Structure formats: C-alpha cells, structure tokens
Amino acid sequence: MLSFDPDKVSLPVGHYIDGQHIQAQGTAFAVKRPSDGKVFATLYEADAALVDRAVQVAHRRVKESGWASCPPRERGRVLRRWADLIEQDLLLAQLESLGSTRPISDVVQHEIPFTAEAIRFYAECADKYSGDVFPTRDSSLGMLVSEPYGVIAAITPWNFPLSMASWKCGPALAAGNAVVLKPSELTPFSTVRMAELAIQAGLPAGVLNIIQGGGAVTGSSLVKHPLVRKVSFTGSTLTGARIMSDAAQHGMKPVTLELGGKSPQLVFDDAGDLDVLAQRIMRGFTANGGQACVAGTRLIVQQGIAAALTDRLVALCREVQPGVTWHEQSRYAPLIDERQGCKVASVVAAAKAQGAEVLVGGERFGNTDAGWFWQPTLLSHVNSDNPAVQQEIFGPVLTVQTFSEEEEGLALAAHDTYGLCAGVHTLSLPRALRAMRAIEAGTVWINRYGRSGDFIIPTGGFLGSGIGKDLGRQAFQACQRQKSVLIDF
C-alpha cells in the first residue's frame, strides 16, 4: 500500500551543510503542496553569507576528506551504496510525492529507480574515463591529465527534483568534486533527504551541501561565488541566460545548461498503428502534467491520418482523472502552483484569441479542491505564430498542425527559439533519417517519445534550449578539467 497521510510525513529541516541541518533565520518563504495548495512548511532563504558558508565548507572538506584524491573505485563504492539506500528509503519517495507534482506510484515505480540507476552509472564512470598519453618526440612524454574542478554549483528545477539532482550530483561526485546544490524553493525537501542518505553511504560530510532559497538571492550568490568553479543548471531559458552571464562575469567558469523546449512530434501517414501512436503522443505531452522541458507539445501530422489520430487523442484526454499525489491510484499530475496554472490559462486564452479551436479541455478541472489540475488540452487551427506554438507553456497543452508533403512537415517542425527534443513517427527508415538530419534539436526520438534508462545517451539542447550535455560520459567528463603535461627525459 503506497498511499500515505500527507500530514504525518516527517520533514527535514532547512539547509544541510557539513552534514548538519541548519535552520538559519532570514527571509521566510512558504512551501505549498501542489495537490491541494496547502502550506505545509516555512523555510528561510539562504543569503549571501550562508551561501558563502556552504561553499567554503565544500571547498575545505573535498580536500581535507581526501574525496578528490581517493582511488576512483572507492568513490564508486560510496556512490553505489548511496544508490542502494535511495531505493530502500520510503520516506524519500513520500517527500518527493508530497511536495512535488509526482504521484506516489510514479515516484516508486519510476523516479526512485531512475535516480538510483543514474548514480550507479556514474559510480562506474569513476575509473573508466581519465586523461590520455600523446605521441611526442622520443625524448619526451606528452600527457593530458584530468582532475576535478573542486566545487560545482548545481541548481535543479521543481518538476523532477530527485532525478535532476542525480544528473548533477552523480557525475560531479564521481569525478571527485564537492557539490553545493540549490533545489527549487517550490520542492525543497526530497534532495535534503537524498543528501542525508549520501552521508549514511559514506560520503564525507560537507562534500554535498543543500541550500534553500530562490534564484534572485540564493541562486545568484551561488553562481557568482569565486570558489565555485563550474555551474550546472536545469530550468528556464531566461534564467539560464542570466546564469551564463553571471558565470562569465564572475570567474569565467564553465556552465552546463539544460533549458526550455517546444518539441515537435512529427507524424507521417505511414507511422503504423494509430492506437499505439495516440498513446505515445498522449504520454509525450501529459506526463507530469506537461511539466517537462522535453514535452512533445507540437503535433505535426500528415493530413491523411490527422482526423483519425486527433479523434483518438480527444478520447484519451477525456478519460483522464485528477488525483492527489499521495494516493496510490493517482496517475495524473497537478500543476505545481497557482502561478503556473494562471500561466497555462493565459496562453490558452491568447491562443484562442488568435483563432485556435479547443478540441478538448482548455480549462482547469472543476472537481478538485485547491490543487491546479489542468485538463489535457488540444488546440487546432493554429499557425506557427500562435502563442501556443511559440511559447513553452509547461502544461498539458498540445497544438495540432497538419501538412501534406515531407518538406512542409519538416518546415513546421522547426522552431526559432528552441531545439531540445523532437519525435519522428514513421516506419520508413530513409524518411526517419532525413527528418533526423533536418531537425535542429539535441535529441531526436524515432518511433518513441521520451528518455530510456540508457544513461550512456547524453541529453542537451541546441539554440535557446541549452549548452553542454547531461547524462552520458559527456556529463562526467564535463566535471573534470584537463591539464596538458610535457616531460623531457
């Protein structure tokens, strides 16, 4: 039985620095449950002084503890123990479900295993990738030596708190760095529990620290800190641009940015079983209530099957029922808060004002308490200038555009701002490969939509969707810097 009483979950306290809970006084902020809008905690924002304390601790402990210099396989053993504890900890799953948009069944069946496996993947990277030896003159030896940066700042979003933390912490810690992590102020608790489990697994205290607060004060102070040598951020394109600017002006530190998306699902009339296809597209834009940067929210479908596919999607949308995240049978996620709900409503209204037709949905579910559950929404009669096509809505809203010829479909799939992901649905291999080449996106899925558990495949965007890669060996290698060495005999 996975259902639980949200009022009986024990919450971690405040910040987590040097292996200790810190409830520092400062600017207070309320934390609300997305499922019903109830305030369930009050925390205090980390100011510049507390951020400095966390970074100083990380800088000192990563050296004093020997984490940076210990044998890589020992780091791997600690990370594997950490992954085991994550999988076994029911409190972690409840904290994630209670404070985020993730239903408890999804957390237990998907989020927790995904988080643990990501950390195990990077545990195995610890001694697999290093430097290189170069052919030089007979009387010399040329080498490329890899070494950790020191302190890496990680800033994670509210939509997938645990898995995003594993993307940041796994490679950084496996590479020998310390991490100061700022989770979203909307979902602060599960990553604190995650850090507690890391200490239990043998990670030295102070090598992973959690600080709470918003981006304007806490996040900005962290990015600008002179002892932070690298920044990894997942979130909006606008915030990513600010972080990139701050990092350039305060130490010229490298950044990894996974940012927004407005991803197309390009469907050709030879895509196969329409029922299977409809289920795939449905998951692509409604998973986590549409609150995913990779959400496939632009359906671009060939005219021959457009009506039949749209009818199936409308029927699926009408079957969706909302439910609070702490009930085991709940499957459909709420929007994170009222602010996000109002944003979704405003974009849908603007789309309608410019001629969009609502085929299904288009409003908030009326049978919920204070939680913002938005009906799965299909919008047709939209052109490429429509706000619903142009803007990242971060809600379960799918626009529908049709085309006749392949070139027209590829032109519609392009986007001026975003290039994170794309889905291509066709049983023709040559057509799929032509589309893959033509679409400007960091990830292209063919006859599927969404990531798998193959952590070796990196993810990252083009254009305004980011810079650098998460996952894969690329993420591990980005957490080390390379030093060239030339030795004369």
N, C-alpha and C positions, 0 to 999 in steps of 0.2 A: 504494500500500500504506500504510494508515494505522496498522496495528499497530506497536507500539514496545516496547522493553525498558524497563520502569519504573525499573530500577536505573541506567540511563545518561542519565537526564534531568538537565540542569544546573539546580539550584535557585537562585533569587535569595536573597540574604542578608538576613534580618532586616527591619528597618524601612527606609522610604525617605523621607528628609526632606531638603528643599532640594536635590533631585537627586542625593543620595548615599545609598549603602547604609550603614545603621547597625546594628551588632551589639552593642547595649548590654547590659551584664550586669544581671541581675535575677532574678526568679522564672522558672525554666525550665519549659517545657511541651513535651511530646512531640506530634508530628504523625503520625497514622497514615493509612495508605492504606485507604479503605473496602472495597476489593475483597478484601483478604486480611488486614487488621488489622495489617500490619507497620508498625513505627515507621520512618519514613524521614527524619525531621528533628527537630531540637530547636531551639526558638526561646525568646526571652526576652521576658517581658511588659513592655510599656511602663508604667512607673509614672507618678505624677502629674507628676514633674519632666520626664520625656521627652515626655509629652503636652503640657505647657506649652511645651516647646521647639518641637514641631511646630506648635502653634497660633501661637506668636509668629512663627515663620518665615513661616507662611501670611499672617498679618496684615501683616507688613512687605513681603513680596515682591509681594503683589497690588497694593500701592500703588507701590512702587519700580519694578516692571517695567512699569507702565502698562497691565496687563491689564484693570483695571477701567475705564480711561478710553480705551482704544484704540478705533478705529472698530469697530462691531459686526461688519462684514463681515470684518475681519481676524481677529477671534475665530473666525468661521465657517470661514475658510480653514484655520486651525490645526486645528480640530476635524475637518474633512473629511480632512486629511492623516493625522490620528490614526486615523480610521476605516479608511483605506486600509491603514495599517500593521497594524492589528489583523487585517484579513482576510488579510494576506500572511504572518503570523507563525506558523509551525508550532509553535515552542516554546510559544507561548501556549496553543494547543489541547492540547498534551501536558500542560502544567501543570494545566490545568483538568480534564482527564480523569484524570490520575494521582491528584490529591488530592481530588477530589470524587466524587459519585455519577453523573457524566455519562459514558456510554460515548463513546469517541473518535469514532465515526461520527456520533453525535448532536451532539457539540461542533462538528465540522467542518461538518456539513450544516445545523445549526440555530442553535446557540448563538453561534458566531462571527459569522455573517451578521446575526443578530438584534441582537447587541451593536453591531456596526458601523453598522447602519442606524439604531439608536436615536440614536447620536451624530450621524449625518448629519442626522437630523430636527431635532435641537436646534441644529445648526450653522445651519440655515435659519431657525430662530426668532430668532436673534440680532438681526436688524434688522427683524423683522416685527411685533413687539409692543413697545409703549413706553407713553407716557402718553396724555394727552388734553387738549383745549382746550375750555373750557366757555363757553356763552353767559352773559355777565355784563353789567353796565352799559356804556354806550357809552364811558365814560371809564376803563374798566379791562379787564384781561385776566386770566381765570382759567385755570390750568393744573394738570394732575396730572402730576408728573414721576416717572418710575420710575428707581430706582437700585439697585445691588447691595447686599446686606447686608454683605458683607465676607468673613467666614469662616463657612462652612457645615460642620457636622459630619455625616458620613454613616456609618451603621452598617448593614452588609449581612449577610445570612444565609448559611448554608452550602449551601443547596440549589441555588441558581443564582448562583454567585459573580460571573461576568462580566456577565451581563445585568442583575443587580441593581445592580452598580457603574455600568453605563451609565445606568440610570434615575436615579441620584443625581448622578453627575458631569456627564452631558450637559447637563441644564438649568442646573445651578449654574454651570458654567464658561461656558456660552454667555451667561448673564446677567451675567457679569463678576465672579463671586465666586472666592475660593480655597476649596479643599476639603481637609479632613483626614478621611481615610477609614479606618475600622476594619473590616476584614473579619472574618468569624468565625475564631476561633482554630483551628477544625477544617479550614478551607480557606484558608490564608493566602497562597499563592504566586502564583496567576494574576493577582490585582489588582496585585501588585508589578510583574510584567512589563508589565501594562497601563499603569502609571504610567511605566515606562521608555520605552515607545513614545510616550507623550504628550510627553515631553521631546524625543525624536527628531523629533517632528512640529512642534516649535517652541513648545510651551507653556513659559513661563518656569519655571525651577527654583523650587521652593518653593510654587508655586500649587496643586499637587496633591501631598499627602503621605500616606503609608501608615504606620499604626502597628499593631502586633500586640499581641494580648492578649485576655483575657476581658472580660466585661461588668462584673464587680464592681469592678475596679480601673481598667482602661484605658477602657472604655466610660463608666463613671460620671464619671471625671475629664474626659473629653472633653465630655460633655453639660453638666457644671457649669462649664466654663471661662468666665470672664467675657468673653473676646474672641470666643467662639462666639455668633453672632447668630441662628442657625437650626439646627434638627436635623431630619434625615430618617432614618427608621428603618424597616426591614422585619424582622419577626420575630414572636415570640410575643405574645399579648395581655397576659400578665402582665408581660413585660419592657417592653412599650410603655406600660403604665400607670405603671411606675416612671420611665421616661424623661419622660413627660408631667409627673409630679410634680416631678422634679428640675429640668426646664426652667422650670417655674413658680416654683420657689423660688430659682433662680439666674439672674436676669436677665429673667424673663418673656419668654423667647424662643419664637417660634412653632415648632411641630412638624408634620411630616408623618409619619403612622404607617400603614403597611400591615401588618395584623396577621393573626391566625388566621382560619380558616374551617371550616365544616362544611357544605359546599354541597350542596343537593339537586339531583337530576336527576329532574324531574317528567315522566313519560312517560304520555301519553294513548293510548287504543287506536286512534287514527287517526294514529299517528306515522309510518306508512309502512313501508318495507322493514325487517324485523326483523334481517336480517343486517347491513345498514348501521348500524342503530341499535345493535346489540350491539357492533360495532367502535368506535363513537363513545363509548359508555359505558365500554367497556374502557379506552380511552386516557385517559378522564377521571379514572379512579381508580388506574391503574397507571403513568402517565407519571412518570418519575424515581422509580420505586418507591413512588409515592403520596406522595412528599415534596414537596408543593406546597401552599401555602396555599389555592389555588383548586381543589384536587382535588374532584371531584364524588363524594363518598363516601356519599351517601344516595340510593339508588334508590327512588323512589316511583312505582309503576307501576299502571296501571289493571288491574283483575282479569281482563278479557277476554284480555289478552295476557301476563299475568305469567308463567305457566308456560312458554310458548314462548320468551319473551325470556330468562328465567332459565336455561333449558336451553342456549341459545346462549352465554351468558356463562360457564357452567360449562365448556363445551367449550373456549372460548378460554383460560380460565385454565389448563386442563390442558396446553395447548400451550407455555406459557412455559418457557424455559430460561434459567438464570442464566449469566453470564459476566463475567470481569474487564473493567474499563473500558478497558484498553489493547489489547484485541483488537478488530480491525475488525468482526468478525461479531457482537459482543455488542450486545444491544439492551435487556436488562432490567437495571435499576439495583440496586445493593446499598443497604441502609440505611446511613446514614452511619457508625454505630459500634455497639458492643455496648450502650451505654446506650439508644440509640434502639430497638434490637432488643428489649431487655427491656421497654421501654415498650409496644411493639406487642403483645408476648406477654401482658403483664399485662392490657391492655384486652380482648383477645380472650378470655382466661380469665375475666375478670369478666363479660363479655357472656354466655358460655356458662353461668356460674353463675346468671345471671338468666333462663335459658330459651332463649337463642339457639341455633339449629341451624347447624352448619357444613356448608354445601353443597359446598364445595371449599376446599382449602388449610387454613389455620388453624395453620400451623407453619412453621418455618424449613426451607429446602431442606437436605437432608442430604448432598448430593454436592458441597459447596463446602468450601474449606479453612477459613480463619478469618474470611472475609467473612460479613456478616449479610445474606443474601439471603432475603427473606420470600416465601412462596408467595402469589400472588394469592388473596384470601380473600373468600368470600361468606357472609354471615350472614343467615339468615331467622328468622322468629318473634321479631322484636324489637318492642318498643313504644317510645314516644317517651322513656321514662325509662331505657331501657337505656344503659349506659355507652358502647357502641359508637355509639349515635346521638347522645349528648350531647357526647362528648369529641372534640377534634381528635386523631386518632391519629397522623397523619403517617406512614402506611404504607399498603400496597395492600390495604385492607380496605373492602369495600362492604357496607352494610346494605341489606336488601330489605324494603320495606313496600308493602302494596297498598291500593287504595281503589276505591270503586265510583262515587261521584259527584264532580263537579268541586270542589265546596266542601270535601269531605273531603280531596281531594288537596292543595288549597291550604293547608288547616289543617296537614297533615302536613309540608308544605314549610317552614313557619315554624320558627324556632329562637329560643330565649330569649336566647342569648349572641351568636351570630354572624350576620353579614349581609354576607358578602363577595361571593359569586357565586351564581348559580343557572343551571341549564339547564332549558329548557322544550322538550318534543318533541311537536309536533302539526302536522298540515297545515291546521288550521283557524286562519285569521288572527284572527278575533274571539276565539277561545279563548286564543290565544297572547298577545294584547294584554290580555285580562282577567287572565291569570296574571302578566304583566309588571307590571301595576299593583298587583296584590295582594301580590306577593312583596317583602319588605323586604330588599333586597340592593343593593349598589353597582353591580353588573354583572349583567345578565341576558342569557344567550345563548339564542337561539331556533333550534332545529334545527341546532345545532353545540355543541361544548363546548371552550372554550379560546380564548386570545387569537389575534389575527392579527398580520400585520405592519403594520397600520394604526395607526401611532403617534399619530395625531391623536385616537384614542379614549382618554380617560383611564381610569384604574383606581383603585379605592379602595373601602373598605367602610363599612357602617353598623354601628351598635351596637358590640359589642366587637371588630369587625373593622377598626377604624381611624378615622382622621380625615385629611381632605385627600386629594389626588389625586397619583398618579404618572402619567407619560406625558401626552400631550396638551399643548396650550398652557397648560393649567392648571398643570402642573408647572413650566414655565418662568416663568410669572407669579408663582408662589409663591416663586421665588428672587429676587424683587425686591420692594422696599418702595416705597410711593407717598408722595410729598411734595406737599401742596397748596400752590399758589403763587397769590397775587393781586397784580397790579401795577396801580397807579394811574398814568395817563398824566401 
